[in-house]
Amino acid sequence: MAQGKIDFQGVHFEDFNAASPNISPEVWQGCFSLGVAAVSKGTDANQATAYATTFMGGDAKSFQEDCQDPQQMADKGRLNPQTITDPRLIVAFGQSEPGMARVPVSFALSGDVVTGSESGQRIKAMTGLKSWRTLLRIATHPDWQGRGIASGEGYMTFRTARLLSSAAGYTHPSQGESGARLLKHWGMPDDGGRQEVRPYGPHGPVVTQHRHAGLNARLVAHSIAQQAGESSDFQRLVDQYSPLNGIAKAFSEGTDPNSI
């Protein structure tokens, strides 16, 4: 069931609990297909499909299962072996032509990551202390890139984090530098964290994963909003997207999120 519906930059955002069984198969298939298109951009045609489908989880069914339970990605070596909870899927729906049905054109998958003992993890999950709102996957169809849609998804992802949560995202330099540039632009620089992982499954090649981090997830959201400047579309998104009246507007006006 959607938690929020917002129109922005010619698309319609919906914010889902990724674990919900109510997300239609068409949404999952659409996200998988656009992700394949996004990561295939600029790749040799003979290798594009194999590379993209592997990156997206192997096939549409595996992609859906990983999004609904991102712990599977950790267990299969695609992410650090940490506990990942509360998966959230933000999907942007757009029309290629007026009058046509809206289809997914961009998505962002995130989760809350905690480490430590079982009791310690419960405390972190409740308070946000030493927990990380982590961007697990993000992709925009090439035809829709350059409109700030990913920034809208980034804002929605980090704005709803618990007050004390940090922000994190991971990149693999072997895939290019666009992901690292985006996270740095949002206020999440490479913090030097490195780990050898298998992002394509337990039998795939080992690559070096780079961690990008922001001290506070809500401050990252605030940074994204500030970078959007006076964009009327983005300010409408900021004004609308808040679980508590007035908090998102306070962010757009420069209020310290830790005082809210």
N, C-alpha and C positions, 0 to 999 in steps of 0.2 A: 504494500500500500504506500502510495506516495506521501512523503512528509511535507513537501513544499513544491509549488508550481509557479514558475516565474518566467516571464517573457523578457528576452535580452538579446540584443544584436541579431534580431531576425530569427532567433531560435526559441524554443520552449523548453526550459529546464524542468526536470522532475528529480526529486531526491528520494531515493528508496532505501529501505533496509534491505541490503543485498541478500540476506538470509531468508527473506520472505518468500513463501511459495506463490504469492500473488503476482509476481512479475511475469508477464506473458512470455511464452517462448519466442515470439516475434521480436521482443526487445533484446533478449539474449542473443538471438541470431544476428540482429542488426548490429549490436555492439561488437560481436566477434568479427563480422564482415568488415566493418569500418576500421577496426584495429588492424586487420590484415592489410587493408589498403594503406593505412598510415605507415606501418612499419615496412611495407614493400616499396614505398616511394623512393625512387632513385636506385633500387636494387636491380641487379641483372635479372631479366625476365625469367630465365631458366631456373633461377634460385629463389625468386621472390616468394612463391607460394609456400615452398617447404620452410623457408626461413621464418616467414610471417606466422604460419600456422603453429610452428613449434614455439615461437615466442609467445603466442596467444594461448598456449596450453595444449596444443596438439590437434584439437578439433573443437567444434562448438560445444559439445557436451562437456569435455574436460574444462573448457574455459568457464562455462556456467558453474560447474562444481567447485572450481577454484575460487571464483568470486563469491559464491554463497558461503564457502568455508575456507577462507584464505589460510587457515592453519595448514591445509593440505600443501600449499605452496612452500611453507616453512619446512614441513616434514619431508617434502620431496627435494629439498635443497635449493629451491628457487629464491628463498630469502633466508635471513638469519634464523637459526632454530630458536625462535622466541614464541611466546604466547600472543596470538592475534585474535582480538575479539571485536564485536560490534562492526561488522563490515557494512560499508555504506557505498551505494552506487548512485552517482549523479550522472544523468543522461541528458544530453541536449538533442532535441528533436527539431529537424528542419525540413523545409519543402524545397525540392529542386526546382519546381515550377509552381506558380499559383494554382490552387485547386487540387493539387496532388496531395496524397497522404503524407503526413509527417513521418520521417524515419530517423533513427539515431544517426547523428553526424559527429558526435563527440561523447566521450564518457570518462569518468574518473572513479577509480575504486580506491577506497581508503579503509583503514582499520586502526584500532587502538592497540599498541604494542607495549607489553610490559615484560620484565624479566625478574628473576629472583625466586625466593621460596614461594610455596603455594599461598601461605598466609600473607606474605609481603605483596604478592601480586594482587590479592583481593583489595588490600589497602590502597595500592597504587591505582587500581581500576576505579575505585570509588572516589578518590580525591583528585586524581590526575597527577599527583606528585610522582615524578620520575616515570611517567608514562609518555608515550609518543603517539600523536596522531600522525600516522604514516601514510603517505601517498604510495599505493602499491602498483597501480597501473593508471596510465592516462594516455589517450589517443584521440586525435581529431582527424577526420577525413581530409585528405589533401585539398579538396575543393572548398573546404570551409576553414582552412587555416589562415592565420593573419587577421582575424576579426576580434581577438581577445576572448574567444569562447573558453579557452583553457584557463585564462585568468579568472573568469567567472566561476569555473568549477573549482579552481584553487581557493578562491575566497570562500565559497560555500563549504568546502572540505575543512578548512582550518578555523573558520568562524565558529563552528559548532563544537569545537573541542572543549574539554573540561578546562576550567580556568587556569590550572597549573600545568597543563600538558605542554610538552615541547612539540616541535614539528620536525618531521624527517621525511626524506625521500632518498631513493637509491638510483644510481646510474651505472651503466657499464660503458666505459669509454670506447670499447670495441664497437659499439653501436653508433658512434658519432657523438658530437658535442652539443647537439640541440637541447637534450634533456638537462644537461648540466647548466647551460646558459639560462634556461627557463627558471630553474630552481634558484640560481644565484640572483636573477632579476627579482624574484619574489622575496628575497631576504634570507635565503637558505644556502649559504656558501658551502663549498666542500670543506668539511671539518677535519679531514685527514683520516677518517675511519676507513679501513680497508679490510676486505675479507674475500677469500677465494670461495666462490659459490658456483653452483651448476644451475643457471637460470633457465635452462631448457629441459630440465628434468634430471632424474638420478643418473642417467647414462649419457647425458650430454657433455659437452666440453666445459672445462673449468675456466671461469673468467674472473677478473678482479673487480669486485663491486666497490663503488665509491659512495660514501655516505654524505648526504647534505643535510644540514640541521639548522633549525631556528630555535632560539632560546625559549620562545613562547609561541604556541600555535596561533593564539588570537592576535599577537603582534604581527605575525606573518600575514594574517588576513587583513589587518590594518594597513600593512605595507602595500599589499596588492591593491587595496582600495585607493590609497594615496597615489600610487603610480598611474591609476586610471584617470587622475586629474578631474576635470570638469565634465567628463563624458556623462551625458544625461542618462543614457541607457544603464551605465554602471551604477550611477547614483540611485536609480530606481531599484536596481538589484539590492544595493546596500540597504536602502530604506525598507524594502519588503522582507528581506531574508533575515529574520531574527526570531528565535523562540520566545523572547521576552520583549515586550513593547519598548521601543526607544533605544535598545542597546546597540543595534546595528547603526542607527543614526548617530549615536554618540561616537562610534568608531569613525564614521565619516567626518566628524567634526574634530577629531584628534584627541578624544578622551583616552586617558590611560586605561586599557582594558582591565588591569589589575585592581582598579578602583571601583569596578562595576560589581 
